Amino acid sequence: MRCCIMLKKPNNLLEVRKSTGLSRTRAAEDLQLDPKTLYRYENGTQCPNVYVAMRLSDYYQRSVKELFPME
């Protein structure tokens, strides 16, 4: 189970990216992130700041709440 260390909750980034058919490299390039950073976000070992969370939300066309559920 992947979780965000700060929130102690699972996130849905990996599932959402895979559902779009995008590779991690392509998504990271589009988002102007290092692929290793995106990997850490997807696996919950690092949490994005609010600015990056909003960019992820816009990119995947999902709400921040959907990407990072609080419940």
C-alpha positions in Angstrom: 0.0 0.0 0.0 1.4 3.4 -1.0 0.9 6.2 1.4 1.9 9.8 1.7 4.2 10.0 4.8 2.8 13.4 5.8 -0.9 12.4 5.4 -0.5 8.7 6.3 -3.1 7.9 3.5 -2.8 6.2 0.2 -2.7 8.3 -2.9 -4.0 7.4 -6.4 -1.3 8.9 -8.6 0.1 5.6 -9.9 -3.3 4.2 -10.7 -4.4 7.4 -12.4 -1.2 7.6 -14.5 -1.5 4.0 -15.6 -5.2 4.5 -16.5 -4.1 7.2 -18.9 -1.6 4.9 -20.6 1.3 7.3 -19.9 4.7 6.2 -19.0 6.3 7.7 -15.9 9.0 9.2 -18.1 6.4 10.9 -20.3 4.3 12.2 -17.5 7.4 13.5 -15.6 8.5 15.3 -18.8 5.1 16.9 -19.4 5.0 17.9 -15.7 8.6 19.2 -15.7 9.5 16.8 -12.9 12.3 14.4 -12.5 11.0 10.9 -13.1 12.5 9.8 -9.8 10.5 12.5 -8.0 7.3 11.4 -9.7 8.1 7.8 -8.7 8.4 9.0 -5.0 5.1 10.8 -5.2 3.4 7.8 -6.7 4.8 5.5 -4.1 4.1 7.8 -1.2 7.7 8.2 0.0 7.6 11.9 -0.8 4.6 14.3 -0.8 4.2 17.1 -3.4 3.8 20.6 -2.2 0.5 22.4 -2.9 1.7 23.9 -6.2 2.8 20.5 -7.6 -0.4 18.8 -6.3 -2.4 21.4 -8.3 -0.2 20.8 -11.4 -0.9 17.0 -11.0 -4.6 17.7 -10.7 -4.7 19.8 -13.8 -2.5 17.4 -15.8 -4.6 14.3 -14.9 -7.9 16.2 -15.0 -8.7 14.9 -11.5 -9.4 16.8 -8.3 -6.7 17.0 -5.7 -9.0 15.1 -3.4 -9.3 12.3 -5.9 -5.5 12.1 -6.2 -4.8 12.5 -2.5 -7.9 11.2 -0.6 -8.1 12.4 3.0 -10.6 9.8 4.2 
